[in-house]
């Protein structure tokens, strides 16, 4: 059985964004496209209504492109247990209140036993300074810490 992966908002956002003139951002865009086009089939893909809501915002044409990417992705239920864990992340000041949707992404991934959370959000999600605190919080609920990574880290070295 394929491993499971939760697609966070930055993945479709970078995939459909206009090419960046910034070197690092352009590289991230390319790695996102490569992973999505060539490697996503290696995983069972999930997301949530929170990602759909975030992807719906902004310029209509780009929003429609982001939503089209997610059209066949299974959505996880943002049930009361997911909300409870996300609230605890905020209450423990692991994730700031203004980034509560980021807490939902992590909580949904953990509560639904998804193996990976893929993101380019280094501030609140792919931030190793938060991982031990996230893991401690999740452990208090009986959930393991998912692997949080970027598309770059999931690209297969075919050499």
FENHUNOR-V850569 format. One record per helix or strand of 2 or more residues. SS is the DSSP state (2 for helix, 1 for strand). FROM is the first residue (numbers start at 1). TO is the last residue. Records with the same first field share a line. If there is no record, write none. Layout:
BEGIN
SS = FROM-TO + FROM-TO
END
This chain:
BEGIN
1 = 3-7 + 43-48 + 74-76 + 116-118 + 147-149
2 = 9-16 + 23-38 + 40-42 + 49-55 + 60-69 + 80-91 + 97-111 + 128-141 + 151-154
END
